[in-house]
Amino acid sequence: MKKRWLGALMLLVMPGPLSSQEPPASLESCEPLLGLHRLDPVSGLPASWRIQEVRGAGSPAFEVLTGKDGPVLRVTSRNDAVFAYRLRDPPLRKEGNLLRWRWRTRTPIPGADLRDKSKDDSPLRLFLVFSTKPISAGRLLRDGQALFYTWGNLERVGSRFASHVSDQLAVWVLRNAVEADGEWREEVRNPFDDYRAFFDAEPPPIRAIGVIPDTDQTGAETVTEVMGVCWGAPQRPEVSRLPLR
């Protein structure tokens, strides 16, 4: 199928269905994870990204926009699906750190059902791959376990279940159609705790992070934006110190 990779830096204007509300203030002491600041001149995608296609599916369009608080990844998907990801070397290991990001959409997918193999579409999923060994080419989801933080449809927020593809792939619903109103939503997760909660085991390091737009089952068209994906320690509250007498 014809590929529709699209990458461009432009001013952050919100055409189409998304709201013009600015995202919240940027987070401090948080390492950016997606590498959106540098684009490959040939593909237009972030230079450090890799692509793993979904058999039989077309390819979505990616744009990197410049916003007041940093780059914004816009993903437009129409009857397609693809894994766009970045390998971590060294992998993420530090316990106690948190994964943070913001995302928004105004295009939920009517009729989608994450538990039904024939309807399991989503405007966007942000995923992490945990593995004891480096990930080989073409084996993104075969050498470990994965958490898919997912924007669902009618599923209950907070619900989690194994993917119909494999019980090594966890689907975790963070937002649903009710919140697909074009406003920025912020997520803060402890992926290692989430791994323990789902797989009931100690987590290996995180070796890949990425996104997957997924509309190939329903043929829907969605536009989703994500920004500020970063990894850092939680901020400690300031402690007032009284002078000694």
N, C-alpha and C positions, 0 to 999 in steps of 0.2 A: 504494500500500500504506500501511497505517497506520504512522506514524512512532512510534518508541519512544525518543526522546531522553529521557534521565533524568539529571539532575544534582542532587547534594545533598552538603552538607558534613556529615560525621558523624564520630564517634570511630572510630579504626581498629581494628575488630574483624574477625577473619578468619572469617566464616561460610563454609560450603560447603567446597570441596575444598582451599583454600590453607592452607599451613602458618602457624602463629602466630609463627614466628621473626621477630625484628625485623631490618630491613635494616641494612647496615653503616653506619658513621659517615658523616655528610654530608661532601661535598667542599668545599674552600675555594677562593676566588677563581675561581668558575665561574658564568657568567651563566645564570640559568634561561631556558629557551627556550619552554616551552609555555604560560606565563601561567596556571597553575592556581589562583593565589591569588584571582582575581576572576571571579565567575560572572555570566553574563547572567541577569537575573531572569525573562526570558520563556522562553528555551530551556533554561536550566539548564546550558548548556555554558560553558566559559571564554569570557569576553566577546570576546576577540580572535580566536576561531576562525572558520573558514569550513568549510562542508560541500559536498562534491561527491558526488552520489549515483552509484551504479553502476546502470546500466539493468537493470530487472527484479529488482533485489535489495531486500530489506527493510532496515530500519535497526537497528543495534545499540543497546544501552543503555550510557550513560556515567555514571559516578559519580565525584565527586571526594571522596576520603576524607582526613581529617586524620591524619597519622602523626607519630611522635616526631621524625622527621628531615625533615618537610615534607609537602606534599600528595602524594597517591597517586591516579593515574588508574586506575580499574577499568573494564574493557570486557567486557561480556557480549554474546556474539554467538551467534545461532542462525539458521542458514539465511539469512544476510544479508551485506552488505558495504557499506562507505562510506569515503570519504576525508575524514578530519577533520584540518584543517591550519591553520597560522598563517603568514601572510606575514611576511617579514623586510624591514623598512624602517628603517634601511639594511640591505642584505644582509650576510651573513657573508663576509668576504674575507680575514681575517688568516691568513696561512700560519703553520704551526707550532702553531696551536691545536688542541685535541682536543675531540671530542664524547664525552660521558660520560652513561651512564644505567644504571639497574637495572630488571630486569623479572623476572617469574615467572609460571608457569602450572602447573597440574596437569591440564590437559585437552588433551593432544595430539590430533591428528585421525587416527585409524586410516584407512588407505586413501588419505590425501592424497598427492599427488605433484606437486611444484612444476614438473616438466617436462612434465606432462600437462595440456593445456588443460581437460580435463573434470574434473580432480581437484586443481587447483592452489590448494588452501585452506591457510590458516595461522592459528593463534590470534591472531597479531599481526605486523605489519611496521611498523617505524619508517622513514620515508622522508625523503629530502632531494631538493629540486628545484634544479638548477643551470641558470642562464639568463643570457644577456647582456642581457636586457631584462626589465622588470617583467612579472609574470604577469597576464594578463587573466582576467576572470571566465569560468569555464567552460572554461579552457584550461590547467588545472593541469599536465598531462603533455604538452602539445602545443608549448610554447614553449621547450623545453630538454631536458635529460637528467635522469634520476632514479636514485638508489641506494635500493634497498629492502633494509634490514637485516632479515632474516627469521628467524622461529622456524619451522623446518621439521618434517618428520616422520622419514623414514628417510634423508634426504639427508646426505651427509658434511658435518660442520661445516667451514667454510672454503670450501666449493664455491661457485662463482659462475658465472652464465650469464645470457644475455639472456632477457628475458621473451618469451613467445610473442606478446605484444601488439605489441612493438616492440623493435628492437635498441638503442633509445635508453633503455631501461629495464633496469637491472641488478639482478638478484636475487642477494643475497649472504647465504648461510646462516650464521648465527652460533650458533644452538642447534638441537637437534632433540629428538625424542621422549624420548631417553634422559635428557635434563636437565629434562623437564617433571615435576618432583617437588615443586613448590610452594616451592622455596627460591629466594631472591634470587640472580640472576646479574648481575654487573656487566660492562659493556662500555666499552671505551675505544678510539675509532677516530680516525684522521686522515682525514676525508672527502676532502680534496683529494688525498692520496696514493692513496686507494681509487679515486677518479675516474680518476687517471692510469693506475693498474694495469688498470682495466677498459676505458676508452675510448681509451687510448693518445693522450691529448691534454691540453693545459693546461686546467684547469677554470675555468669562469666562476664568478661569485659564487653563493652559496647564497641563494635567494630564498624558499624555503618549507620548512617542516619539519612533519611530521605523522605520524599513525598510520592504519593500515587494518586492522581486523579483517576476516576473509575466510572465510566458511563457506558461501557460497551454492552451491557446486558439490556438496559432500558432505552438506549439511544438518546438519552437526555443531553441537554446543553447546559453547562454550568460555568460560572466564573467565580473563582475563589482567590483570595489574597492571604499571604502569610508573611510575617515579618518578625524580626527580633528573636529568632531561634538561637538560644544561647545556653551555656552551661556554667553554673557558678554556685558558690556557697551562699546559703541564705544570709541575709543581712541581720546582724545582731542588733538588738535594741540598745540605744545609748544608755549608759548607766551614769546617773548623776553622782558626782563625788563631792561630799561635804568636806570642808577643810577640818583638819584635826585641831583639837584644842589642847 
